[in-house]
Amino acid sequence: MDNITPYSEGGEGDWLLFEQRKYFTNAFIVQHDNKRILLGLKKRGFGKDKYNGFGGKVEDGETSAEAAVRELQEEAGITAALEYSGTMLFFSEGSDFAYHIDYYSAAAYQGTVTETEEMRPEWFALPDVDATEPSTLPQIPFHQMWEDDHIWFPLLIAKRIFNGRVDFRLDANSQHKLTKWWFGAASAS
Ligand SMILES: Nc1nc2c([nH]c(=O)n2[C@H]2C[C@H](O)[C@@H](COP(=O)(O)OP(=O)(O)OP(=O)(O)O)O2)c(=O)[nH]1
């Protein structure tokens, strides 16, 4: 995937205001050699029934990198030497805090990928324009993920460290909808 858009923005209206932020992590296993990415179906809580990386709150006394390793172990049963991949500020209308999410990824992991009370892990095909035959794995299920993810996934997969901000507002049916965003990547090294 070389045709990366390093900056994108969209949506309308003003940015939503928030008074506090809380710190979260989210980690992905991205294997270019095996052309696959590990996601988990969230079984409970915020984001239930969506596919996502593995993560949660940064606890008092730990760094976000430590939290990312702990959450990956707790939610997928594996450990990995995670590398920092980016940061996003996510605010959802009606919430009393914004999510400051640090993203991490690794290619290798130790242990056996295991379903847990929170997540059901599943491998998906990495986009591969040069493939001579279709992958036996399913495509990344963006229709069952947070609405903003398709915008920054190409950056994560290409190992371009990214920053971003997304706002979700409530629509007339009380559903959260992506209304405004920007994402930017650092220059390719
Ligand atoms: N991919 C993606 N993830 C998001 C978005 N917004 C958002 O909060 N998340 C992630 C950040 C966190 O990993 C997760 C929310 O945390 P969580 O619901 O798992 O945390 P929790 O309160 O259950 O915390 P914990 O018990 O697991 O520590 O969702 C988004 O737009 N895209």
The ligand as an SDF file (V2000), in Angstrom:
LIG
                    3D

 32 34  0  0  0  0  0  0  0  0999 V2000
  -10.5690    1.6950   16.6340 N   0  0  0  0  0  0  0  0  0  0  0  0
  -11.1770    2.6070   17.3970 C   0  0  0  0  0  0  0  0  0  0  0  0
  -11.1490    2.4310   18.7180 N   0  0  0  0  0  0  0  0  0  0  0  0
  -11.7780    3.3370   19.4520 C   0  0  0  0  0  0  0  0  0  0  0  0
  -12.4600    4.4400   18.9330 C   0  0  0  0  0  0  0  0  0  0  0  0
  -12.9890    5.1270   19.9570 N   0  0  0  0  0  0  0  0  0  0  0  0
  -12.6510    4.4850   21.0910 C   0  0  0  0  0  0  0  0  0  0  0  0
  -12.9280    4.8030   22.2440 O   0  0  0  0  0  0  0  0  0  0  0  0
  -11.9040    3.3780   20.7830 N   0  0  0  0  0  0  0  0  0  0  0  0
  -11.2780    2.3870   21.6360 C   0  0  0  0  0  0  0  0  0  0  0  0
  -10.3130    2.8980   22.6690 C   0  0  0  0  0  0  0  0  0  0  0  0
  -10.2930    1.7610   23.6430 C   0  0  0  0  0  0  0  0  0  0  0  0
   -9.3860    0.7470   23.2050 O   0  0  0  0  0  0  0  0  0  0  0  0
  -11.6930    1.2220   23.5400 C   0  0  0  0  0  0  0  0  0  0  0  0
  -12.5350    1.7820   24.6380 C   0  0  0  0  0  0  0  0  0  0  0  0
  -12.0410    1.3000   25.7570 O   0  0  0  0  0  0  0  0  0  0  0  0
  -12.7670    0.0880   26.4990 P   0  0  0  0  0  0  0  0  0  0  0  0
  -14.2490    0.3210   26.5380 O   0  0  0  0  0  0  0  0  0  0  0  0
  -12.2580   -1.1930   25.9720 O   0  0  0  0  0  0  0  0  0  0  0  0
  -12.2040    0.3690   27.8500 O   0  0  0  0  0  0  0  0  0  0  0  0
  -12.8230   -0.0980   29.1760 P   0  0  0  0  0  0  0  0  0  0  0  0
  -13.5310    1.0820   29.7540 O   0  0  0  0  0  0  0  0  0  0  0  0
  -13.5700   -1.3740   28.9400 O   0  0  0  0  0  0  0  0  0  0  0  0
  -11.4540   -0.3030   29.8520 O   0  0  0  0  0  0  0  0  0  0  0  0
  -10.8690   -1.6200   30.4240 P   0  0  0  0  0  0  0  0  0  0  0  0
  -11.8960   -2.0820   31.3850 O   0  0  0  0  0  0  0  0  0  0  0  0
  -10.6720   -2.5750   29.2400 O   0  0  0  0  0  0  0  0  0  0  0  0
   -9.5910   -1.1320   30.9890 O   0  0  0  0  0  0  0  0  0  0  0  0
  -12.2540    1.6740   22.3300 O   0  0  0  0  0  0  0  0  0  0  0  0
  -12.4640    4.6020   17.5210 C   0  0  0  0  0  0  0  0  0  0  0  0
  -13.0290    5.5450   16.9670 O   0  0  0  0  0  0  0  0  0  0  0  0
  -11.8050    3.6560   16.8020 N   0  0  0  0  0  0  0  0  0  0  0  0
  1  2  1  0
  2  3  2  0
  2 32  1  0
  3  4  1  0
  4  5  2  0
  4  9  1  0
  5  6  1  0
  5 30  1  0
  6  7  1  0
  7  8  2  0
  7  9  1  0
  9 10  1  0
 10 11  1  0
 10 29  1  0
 11 12  1  0
 12 13  1  0
 12 14  1  0
 14 15  1  0
 14 29  1  0
 15 16  1  0
 16 17  1  0
 17 18  2  0
 17 19  1  0
 17 20  1  0
 20 21  1  0
 21 22  2  0
 21 23  1  0
 21 24  1  0
 24 25  1  0
 25 26  2  0
 25 27  1  0
 25 28  1  0
 30 31  2  0
 30 32  1  0
M  END
$$$$
